[in-house]
Amino acid sequence: VSASTEGAGLAARHALGWLLFGCTVGLWMALGLVAPRLGDTLAPWTYGRWAPVHLNSLLYGWSALPWVGLLLRAYAAPLSGWLGARTAVTAWSATLAYGCARWLSGDTSGKLFMDWRGESRLLFPAALLLLSGTLLRGLIGGWRNWDRRGRFFRSALWLVLAPVGPLLGWAADPSLYPPVNPDSGGPTGVSLLGSTLALIGILLATPALLGLPQAPGACRRTRRLAVGLALHLAVLAALPWGEASHHDPLQIAAMASLLPWPIWLLRIGRGVQWPEGARPWLLAFAGWGAFLTASACLLFLPGWLERAKFTNLLVGHAHAAMAGMLSAYLAVILLALSPDARGLGSPGAFWAWQAGSVLHVLATKGAGGLEAFHPGIAFSASTAFSTLYVLRLLSGVLLTGAAVHWWRRASAPPGLESSPCPNP
Ligand code: HEM
């Protein structure tokens, strides 16, 4: 096992640990919504304090660490030493754990997904800087082993990634906000297009970064799509970036221009030699991706967004995006990165996760639909609404059960599972 593979394995185990933690917190929150009195048992750690812990542990832990593992492997980062993979991954998790402790103590800026405040606002970006140091050490150490393209690609990517830590610390300033849609208080169509194109760029580069073999046709298609992405980004750059309403046809067109991308991405995926056990996850990723792109465009339409905003419809959207689509891709990355993630290939846990995600999205979208037409229903004694919350709780049991399985498989000593039963 090479040092870089061990670093990626460590990141994979941390990611699965954060998934289990985040799901357990989500389950506790869902239970609190069904039986609010239960929340008192852990006071002052009440619902509002658990909410940022749930979001951020799943975003910065589960959703981010697989990419950290991918980078550690792509840069052949050594495992030990001050600038080793072990220090980088431990610092990442330790500063995130510190953030969770601060959010639980009520220290939150309220800036969703950018909730770094006080010393956490220094510590977490510092952990990101440490990671860039680790990648640089790997880049210098492995320089001779890569050809010219490999060196250029890694150097260019490092230059793009190195400022992310300080930028994150700066962007966490609660007085700093991107352009806002004045009719919803949410992001504009142009900002949503920008963030989705960035995600598409990452998805295009991932098979190469993972070192997965690709058929010549797939390489050609990837290059063509990279050119298409560059053109789309050029159009984005020419669009007005200021505040704009979703009633503006240009903002709707910006969102709708994303619709063909799931089909194009699917076509390049077919020529890649994905790791064993990845196929069901890739199909799930494609299904969730198509559902999400179509439903996000509908949700953005005038008349619909006004009703959906601040209801469970957006909670359902967030879970379709993160528990459904993104998590499916993260599973593929982890399967490619490390044997520690082999549990993700278990069909039982896969189906439990998919059933849990579908049920979660149906229940929250259903609850959101009720809220859209009966604002305030969440505060009345509605049997239909309460039943949907109970269903969401059940979905949480399925999701957490799958997370327990993956965590147990990742923490089992290597070789133990495959060893034959000893003869009596
Ligand atoms: C055991 C599984 C889970 C349960 C029971 C659960 C439950 C919840 C609950 C109760 C909320 C708060 C909604 C509200 O305040 O009305 C929430 C929000 C959220 N959860 Fe989960 N969750 C789970 C898994 C996940 C996973 C795996 C992810 C991401 C990978 C995730 C991402 C989010 C996000 C982004 C939000 C914010 C939604 C918003 O504010 O619009 N959750 N979740």
Residues whose N, C-alpha, C, O or C-beta is under 5 A from the ligand:
A	BS01	HEM	C23 G26 L27 M29 A30 L58 L314 V315 A318 M322 A323 R392 G396 L399 T400
